[in-house]
Amino acid sequence: MADRRLQVFDAVARQLSFTRAGEILFMSQPAVTFQIKQLEGHFRTPLFDRSGSRISLTPAGELVQVYASNIVGLSFELEKRLGQMTGEIAGPLLVGGSATVAALHLPRVLAKFKFRYPGVQLRLTVGNTQTIEARLAEHSLDIGFVDSGYRQHNLRSEACCKDELQAVCSPRFPLARLKELTASALAGHPYVSREPGSGTRALVDEFLRAAGVPPEAMNLVMELGSPEALKGVVETGLGFAVMSRALVSREQALGTLIAIPLSPRLTRTFAVVYPKQRLRTRLVNTFVAFAAGQLKASEDASA
C-alpha cells in the first residue's frame, strides 16, 4: 500500500547497498536504481552519496529515511490488521529458514500449509542463522526458523523441536569403522565445515572447545554454505563433516555415507524467531502453530 519508491528507498537505506536491497525485495539492481532515481526526481535532491563502490545517505536522505521507515511500517501494520478483521487466513507470508531447517523440514511444512490455506502467498528465504536473524531484525522477514539460539537483542525465540548432530563420512574414510567419536578423535583428520555464521558451525565449535580442542587447530580442508554441499564433498572421501543425523538418512540407507554418534552426544534445539516489536498477526500465529506441530511430529517419528 505504501509508495513502492519509499519501500525500495527504505530497503536501500537500511542495507546501504542496491544489490542487497534488490535481493531482499526480489528485484533486479536496475529496477532498484530506477525506483531510487524516480524518488530523487520527485524530491529534486540526491538521497544517496555514491562514492566509488560505497553509498551513504545525504542529509536529505537521512530525513527521508525517518519518514519512509515509519510510513512503510504503518502501511504493513494496516494491511495486517485489516486482514485480521476479515477473519481470512490469507496474504503474503515471508518465511526465513537456516540451511539445515530448510533442507530438513520447511518445504514439506510450507506445502502442507499452502494446501490448507490456499490464499496465503508464501515466500521462503534460505540462509545461515546469522543471515536469517539479520533479515528478521530489519523486518524483511515475518518469521524465521533457525538451528541455534538467537543473539540479537530485538528478537524473540521459541523452541520448536530437537535435532542430533553426528560425524558424517564416506564408508572408505578412516573414522567409518568407529562406533562413536570424541572431539580428540576427530582432531587431525581432514574436516569439511559449514561457513562462519552458520548455527551448525557455532555449535560444533562449542563442542570442540568444551573438550579442549581449539576449532582453529582442526585440519580444516573446506568451508561450505549448505548441508547438500557438505554431503557431496564428504561422499568423495576428502574429509568428514559434523551435521544433522536426519539429513543423511537416505545416504545411509544407500550406503554412500556413514553417520557416527559423538561423545558426549551433541544435540540442539531448532527455534522459531521473530521481531520483538512487530505485531504477530493471525496469519503468522496460525503458521507458527501449524509448523510447530509438523516439526514436533517429525521429531517424534525419527526418535
N, C-alpha and C positions, 0 to 999 in steps of 0.2 A: 504493500500500500504506500509506503514511503517512496519518495522520488528515487528512482533507480540510481541516478547520479550520486545522490547522497549515500546510498548503500555502498556503492563502489568506492566513493571517497573515504568512507569510514573504514572500510577494509584496508585500503592502501595506507591510510594514516596510521592504523594500528600496526601494520606489518612493515611500513616504510620500504615496500617492495611491490612493484607492479606484478612481477611474476608470482610471488607468494599470494598476493590478493587474488589473482586470477585462479590459482589452484583452489583456494578456499571457496570462491564464488562459482567455480566450474565455468570460467570464461577464459577466452584466449587473451594473451597480453595486449594485442592490438585493440581488442574490444574494451579492455580496461582503460587503456590510454585514451581511446576515443571518448569514453564517458567523462574522464577527468578533464579533457580539453573542453568538452561541452560545458562542464560546470565552471571552469575558469573563464570561459567566454561569457557565461551568464553573469558572473560576479565582476568581470572585467579586471581581473587581477590574478597573478600567478598564486597558486596554493601550495606548490612544491618547488623547492630549490633543487634543481637537477645538476649536481656537480660530479661529473665523471660517472662512475658506476653506482654512486650513492645518491639517495634523495633525502630531503628533510623538509619539514613544514616551514613555510614562510610565516611571518606574524599573522597574515590574513588566514592562512591555512590552520593555524592553531586556534583561531577564533571559530572558524567553520567547524573544526573537529568537535568542539564542545557542543555545539548545537546539533551537528549531524549525529553524534553518538546518542544524544537524548531523543532526537526525532526517530531514528531507526529503532531504538529500544522501545519507545512508546508505541510505535506502529506495530511492532512484533507482539507486544502485550495486548494491544487492542484486538488484533486478529485472533489471538489465542483465547481471550476472554469471550469474544463473540461466538467463537466455535464451541466453547463450553456451554453457553446459554442454549444453543440449539440441541445439545444432548447427543450430537452425532460424533462418533469416533472417526474423524477424517482430517485430511490436511497433511502438510509436509512434516516429516519427522527425520531429523538429521542425527544419525547414529554413528558413533565412533567406536572402533574396536582395536585393541592391540593385536599384533600379528598372530599370537597364539590363540587368543579367544576367537578371532575372526576365522582362523583355519579350523578350529575345533567345533564351534557352536553356532556362530551368528548367521551364516547363510540359511541353515535349516530353521532357526528361530524366526528370521525375517520372512521366509517363505510362508511358514505356518501363520504368522501374524497377518500377512497380506491376504491369505485365503479367508481369514476370519473377518478382517476389516478391509474390504477392497477399496474403500475411499481414502485410505492412507497412502501418501506418496513417500516411500522410504528411500533414503539415500545413505549408503554405508561408506565411511571413510576409514581406511586401514592405515595404521602407522605404529611406531613403537609407543610404549606407555608415555614417554615424555612428550611426544608429538600430540597424542590424543588429549592429554591433560592441558597442554598449551592451547589447543583449539577450544576446549571447554571453557578455559579461563577467559578467552577473548570472545566467547558467545557465538562462535561459528559452528558449534555442535549443540544439540539439545541434551544428549545423554551419551555416556561412554562406558565401555566395558574394558577393564584393564587387568593385567595379571600381576599387579603389585600394589601396595598401599600408596595412596595419593600423597603428594608432597606439597602441593600448592595450598596456601592458606585460605584461598577463596573458593575451594572446592569441598564438597562433602562426599563421603564414601560409605557404601553399604555392602557388606559381604554377600555373595550370592552362591558360590559353590567352591569346592576344593579340587586340587589337582596335585599329582605327584610328578616330580622330575626325576629322570634316571639317566645314566650314562648310555649313550647310543653309539654303536659302532658296527662295522662290517663283520660278518662271521669269520673273516680272514684276519681281523685285527688282533694283536696280542692280548688285549683285555677281554676278548669274547669268551674265553674259557672260564672266567671267574664268576662266582655266584653273587658277590657284592663287592663294592668298591669304596674305599676310603679316599679322602682328599689326597693323602700322601701317595696312594697307589696310582692316582691319576697324574701326579706331577711327573714331568719328564716325557710323557707320551704326547705326540702331536695332537693339538687341541684346536678344534674348529668352534668358534664362539659367535653368539649374537653380537650386534654392534652396541657401542655405548649409548645409553638412553633406553635400552630395552629392559623391561622388567625382569625377564629371564636372566639377562646378563648380571643385573644388580643382585639378584637372589643367589646366583652361582658364586659371585664374588664374595658375598657374605658367608656362604658355606665354606669356601676355601679359607678365608681369614679366620673363621671360628676354629678351624683345625690347624691353624698355624702355618698355612701355605699362602704366601702373598700372591694375589692374582697375577701380578707382573712377573712372577717367577715361572709361570706356566709356559709351556712350549707352544705358544700361540702361532698357528700357521695361517689362519684366515679368519676374518670377521665378515659375517653375512647378515643381511637385513630381513630375512624371513625364515620360518621353520622349513618351508619346502626347499629353499636353497641349502639349508643345513643338511637335510636328508640326502639331497642329491650329491653333495660333496662327500659326506660320510660314507655313502654306499660305495664310493670308489676305493675306500681303504686308506685315504690320505690321513685321516685322524679320527678322533672321537668327538662327540658333542654331548652336552647335557641339555635335555629338552623334555617336554611333556611325554609321559609314557603313553597317553592316549593318542598322541599324534602319530605313533609308529606302529599301531596295532595291525594295520594292513600289511606293512612291510615285514613285520614279524611273522605273520601268517604265511607270507610268500617266501620267507627265509632269506630276504635280502638285507635285513638289519637285525641286530640283537639289542635288547634293552636290559640293562643290568641295574638293580637297585643300588642306591648309595647308602653308605653307613656313616653317620646316622641318616635315616630316611629324610628326604628333602621334599617338603610339601609347601603349597602356597594356597592362598585364597583369592579367587577371582572376585573383583569388586565392580559394582555399579557406581559411577562417579558423575556428579552433576554440579553446576554452579550453585553456591550458597544463596546468592541474591536473586536468582531468576525464579519466577513463578513456575512451579511444577504443575503443568496443565493436566487436564483429564486424559488427554492423549498420551502424554509422557508417563503418567502414573499407570495407565492401563497397559502400556507396553512394558514397563519395568516389572509389573506384577506377572505378566504373561511370560516374559523372558526368564524371570527368576524361577518360575515353576518349571519351565522347559529345561533350564540348566540343572536344577536340583534332580529332576527325573533322570537326566543323562548321567549325573554323578552316581545316583543310586544304581543305575543299570550297569555301570562299569566297575562298581565296588566289588 
